[in-house]
Each structure stands twice: as structure tokens, then as C-alpha cells.
Amino acid sequence: MDIRDTTAIVTGAASGLGAATAAALVEAGAHVVGIDLQGQVDDAPSRDGITFVAADITDPDQVAAAVEQASSFPGPLRTVVSCAGIGPSMRILGKKGPHDLAFYAKVVQVNLLGTFNVMTLAAEKIAATDPLEDGARGVVINTASVAAFDGQVGQAAYASSKGGVVGLTLPAARDLAQHGIRVNTICPGIVETPMLATVSDEFRAGLAAGVPFPARLGRPDEYAELALDLIRHDYMNGETIRMDGALRMAPR
């Protein structure tokens, strides 16, 4: 699919994977509607080609308004890349007692329900666009994690939520096939994002050393490059792809 002169939605666009993907899409000729929380949008640097919209991805009304705005641009809405998510940890049985159910529900709500909400509401608008060759209309790229397969100690909620995104991929691709919309999922390994900003250089080096090759942390621009490859490759559909340097996470 040609990205030029189209509109794309990127969630979590103010930082990390989302910011890198938004920038790459603009470089490829798209106009990007970047969705993030109000505080993140307020701190995001302005850039030509990116229109930031403050919205909570778990709120249907806020997401619907953002998708409506994306649909108002001259270029048709063709692409959705969902990068927004949270990654807190808690053991099922910890020193403070059993896992808090509200904490678990919050992680699933943001990472899984939020991803589903954005995909569903955006797909409705993409399905209304004029078809391209072979009836294609657009593509959705969701973000899971290697934790979907290799969840570590304390990642019960996070791994569950990302496992849900992986499980969503194929049925979503099958559901949306009749509308010419492809669905793929990227599972990043350990990537240099704001989530790692608070850890020490020593700890970061230890994480990098555990990656078979290349023995370093992933970069947000590498995620963005893979996302654009999947957008452009019209026969990639219903796939989940690990981007992790052959890493398989240990229990802790």
C-alpha cells in the first residue's frame, strides 16, 4: 500500500514507539493524527505533518472524536498503528498479599480493550473509503510484546493483556478481510523507550547482554521501520512478528 497522501492514526504518538512511527509515516508522505493522553500531548514537540489529539484510548467517545478528526483530512484514512500501553508489574502473591484485581483490570483495559477500541472505531472509517487495487482499503498494526509468550515474574497482568492482543490478530484480520483491511501485530523485545528511562546504565547494559544478536537494546526507529514494511506489504495479513534479536525472556 502506498503511504503517500494518506492519513494515519498513531496512538501513544507523543513518545517512544509511537513518536518514532509517527515521524516515519510523515517522512513517507502521510499525515498523522497522533493520539495520546492530555499530559503527553502537552509535552510533545510540534512537528509538521502530525496533528496531536488528546484522548484516552479506553474511552469510546474520545476515540470516536479523534477518528472523526482523522477522517476529515484530504488524504483517506488508511493506517492505524496502536502503540499506547502501560507496563506495571505485580506478583500474583506478593509481600503485600494477593494481586490487586483493579490493578489487573486496568492493565487489560488499557493494553487490550484500548487497542480493540481504536482498531474497531478506525476500521469503520477505513471501510468507508474507496478501495485500492485488489479491494484493499487499509491496515492496522497493533503492538503486543514478547511478554505475550515469555511473561516474567510479576508480569501476569501485562502478559495477559499482550497475549490478548496476539490472540486478537487473526480473528480481527478475518473479520475485516471483507472490508479490505489487513491486521498485523508486532511483538517488541527490550526496546529503548521512556519505560526504561528510570533504570541505571548498568541495568540497561545487563538487559542488552541477554539479547543473542545484536547484543543491544532495540530502537524505536527499528519498530517504526518494521511497521512501515508491514503497511507496504499487501500480502502480510493476520501475522504476529517478534522484533527481539532472538531474545527469549528468562523467568526473572
N, C-alpha and C positions, 0 to 999 in steps of 0.2 A: 504494500500500500504506500502510495506517495504521501509523505507528510506535509509537503509544501502547500501553503494556502489553506490549511485546515485548522480546526480548533481542537485543543486537547485540554482535558481536566487532569490535574495532578493534585492528589491530597498529600498533606504533610509537606507542602511545597516550600515552606519557609526555611527549611534546614535539611541537612543530611541527604539521604537518598532522594527525597522529593525535590530539593533545591537543585541537585545535580541533574536530575531528569528534566525538570522544567527548563533549565538552561540549555540542555542538549536538544530538546524539542524546538526551542526558539531558534537555535543555531541551524536546525534542519528546515526551518521555514514555517513552523506552526505558530499560532497564537495560543498562549497558555493561560488558562484560568487556574490559579493556584489557590487551593482551599487549605486553610489551617485555622487553628484557634485564634481568637482575637489578639491575645498577648503575643503570639508568634508572628502574626501579620503585622502588628505594630512595630516589631523589631526587625522585620525583614527589609533588606535594602531594595530600593526600587530598581527595576530593570525594564528596558524597552521590550515589549513583547509578552510581558507577564502581567496579568491583572489579578491582584490578590483579592480574595473574598473570604471574610471571616465566617466560619461555620463549624459547627460540631458535627462530625460525620455520623454520629448516632442519632441525630435529630432529623427526621424525615422532612420537616418543613424547611429547615435551614438548608439542607442539601438540595431540595427541590428548587429553592430560590437560586442557589448557586448554579445548578444545572441549567435553569432557565436563562440566567445571565450568559452562560457559555453558549447557549443556543442562539443568542441574539447577535453574535459576531458574524461578519460576512462569510468567513470560511466555515464549512459544515463541521459539526462536532463529529469527530471520527475516533478519538482516542481517549481512554481513561487509564491512568496509572495510579493505583492506590498504594501510597507509601506510609500513610498515617498509622501510627500504632504506639503501644506502650509496652514496656518490658520489665515490670517489677517482679520480685521473687518472694516466695513464702513457702515453707515446708508444710506438707500435709499435717504432720505432727511436729511442732517446734517447741522451743523452750517456753514460749508463751501460751502453749496449748494448741488446739486444732486449728486448721486453716480457716480463716475468716471467709464465710460464704459470700458476703458482699464484695470482698476484695476479688474473689474468683469471678464473680459475675461481672464486675467492672472490666476486668481484662478481656473477657469473652465479648462483652458488649462493644468495646472499642475495636478490638482486633478482628473479630469475626462479623458481628452484626453491623458494625460500621462499614466494613468492606462490602458486605452484601447490600447494604442500603445504597451506597454510592453506585455500585455496579447496576443495581436494578433501576434506579431513577435515571441514570445516564443512558442506559440501554434503551429506555423508552424513547428518548430524544434521538439517539443514533438510528434507531429503527425507522424513524420518520424521514430520514434523509434520502436523497436519490441514490440508487445503487451504482456501484462501480462495476468493473469487469467481474464476471462470474457471480454477480449479485452481492459482492462484498460491500459492506457499509462501515465497518469499524472494528476496533479491537479493544479488549480490556486486559490490562496487565495487573494482576494482584500480587501482593507481597506476603509471603509466608516466612519461613525461617528453617534452617537445618534443625532447629529445636522441634519441629514437627515430627522428625524421625529420631533425633538423638537428644531428647529432653534431659536436662541435667537435674541434679538435686535442687529443689526449690523452684523448679520451672513447671510445676503441674498446671497452673493456670495458663501460663504463656504457651507451653507446648500444646495444650488442648486447643487454645484459640487458633494457633497457627496450623495445627493438624486439621482443624475445621476448614481453613482456607484451602488447604491442599485437597481435602475431600470435596470441596465445592467446585473445583476446577472442571472436572469432566462433565458432571451433570449440567453445570452452567453453560459450557460450550455446546452441549447437546440441545439444551433449551433454546439457546439464542442462535443456533445454526440457521433456522428458518428465516431469521432476520438479517443474515449475512454478517453476524458479529462473532468474532473469534474471542476466546478466553484462554489465557495462559497465566501461569504463576511462577514467580522467581523466588527461590529459597536462598537468601544470602547466608553466608557463614559469618565470620567475625569481620565486620566492616568498620572502618574508622568513621564513626558518626558521633553526634553530640552525646549519645548514650555512654560513650567511652571517655568523654572529656574529663570526667572527675577521677579517673584511675591514674595511678603513677606510671611513669615511663617504664619502670622495672616490670610492673604487672603487664603492661601492654606488650613489652618485649617477650614475656613468657607466653602470652597468647599467640604471638606471631610464630614463635619457635615450634608450636604444636601443629602448625599447618605443613603438610608434606611438601607441597611445591605450588607456587612460590612461597617460601617461608616468611610471610609478612601478612599484615592485615589487608583486607580488601579495601578498595577505594570507592567512594560514591560514584565517581565518574565511570567506573567499570560496571556498576549496576546500570547506570544510565545507558551505556553503550549496549548492554545486553537487551535492555528494554526496547531500544530503538531497533535492534536487529529483529526482535520478535514482532514489532509493529510492522516492519517492512516485509517480513517473510510470510506471504499469504497462505502457506501450507502448514504453518505451525499453529496448531489448534488443540486445545484440551491437554496441553503439556505442562508438567511441573519440572523446573530446571534448577538444580543446585548450582550455586555460584560460591564455591567454598575452598578451592585449592586442594580438593580431595580430603578435606578435614572430616573426621568422624569424632564427635564430641565424646569425651570421657564422662563418667557419671558425675564428676565434680571438677 
